[in-house]
Amino acid sequence: MATVADKLDIIEANIMSGLKDFQRATVCRIAELYKSGQMRVLVSDEVGLGKTLIARGTVAKLANIRKAEGDKLVKVVYICSNIAIADQNLNKLRISSEVRKENAGYSRLSMQHLNIFNQENDPELLKSYIQLIPLTPDTSFRMTSGAGTVAERALMFAILKRVFELQEYLKQIEIIMKNDAYAAWEGYRDWYEKEVVSCDIKSKNKYIGFMLGKVNILLKKKQENGSTILKELIEQCELIKANGNKRMSCNELIGKLRVVFAQISLDKLEPDLVIMDEFQRFKYLINSDPNSETGLLANKFFNSDKVRMLLLSATPYKMYSTLYSFPTIMKRNAMKGSVIPTYSGLPTVLKDNGYYNLFFMTHESQYDNMNAFFRTNGFDEIHAEENYPKEKIANHFGVQDDYLFEYA
């Protein structure tokens, strides 16, 4: 039976034929840049011009490139602002129903090591050839002070309980990892213990050994204060023991442990393509202090010379410059504010000369205060998501571009 890799030429041709001319040209240019050795490409345009479709075409093109380079599995990491959007857009990036789309609910970077080991021993994944992996920056990279989810902590506990130096502190380690999950803890603890054992069996006893080796190195690595996370963990266990094994606030320590497990996941992830959607929202990942936890993770991910990246960035205020002759200001939304400014531009000139001006958008009219702004600045009617038939609403971005053109 033919696999996705066997059908890539047909899949790519079908996807490319479904793109508009400018989208197709953009995909081809991205592929050319990747082939020439360029590792990072930024695609920036206005909202609604199909950047996700361009990314879809890029996935198809890159899959063929990687196939020619001899890759047996193409890993595509998709990074966006939240899990709901990730789940929705992964469906668009899925160039074939046979492509593996990982659950957006497992987008926590600190848990990816378990998924990766399970997948390495999954023969069906190789048939899928392309794997789509979602990550959400705020849950994956900003970890320092948060305790994470009960699932994260249960998985960490399943590994930490096997660390030799922690054997006499298992009760206290569990109290730390349980945190405030009083009702849910036991179920998650037992579930992830089974998952860890099952993964170790599938990997022929490699998973637990690998994890313990990596965890031991990172726990014993000296921090800027001269201490180690292992020492801090043992000291916290002693405090809890002295306090009658009562729960104490340990969020900062748990945050450090989440970073440890996230680093291990990054070492194993090895993506072929990283797609960062709405890149303008996540500049802190690129500009972060390289010595901070966020910086350590982000730099490890984004400074690799082996990972191709596609950065998608909206320029939502270009209409402001096009219609009213002001430059686009990426750090400030000129349309928002308690007092709506008035400007002279193409819409007002047309209105002064007897024209009746209409503005059409795919999404809801209140997005970025567009309705009030444009009505104040020369437009008589605004047509938006609330004006279109419900069956035409494709997603939270509103209607498809082709319907908008037809409607207008």
Summary of the structure (lengths in Angstrom):
residues: 408
radius of gyration: 25.1
end to end distance: 46.4
largest distance: 84.1
contacts: 1230
relative contact order: 0.11
helix: 56%
strand: 11%
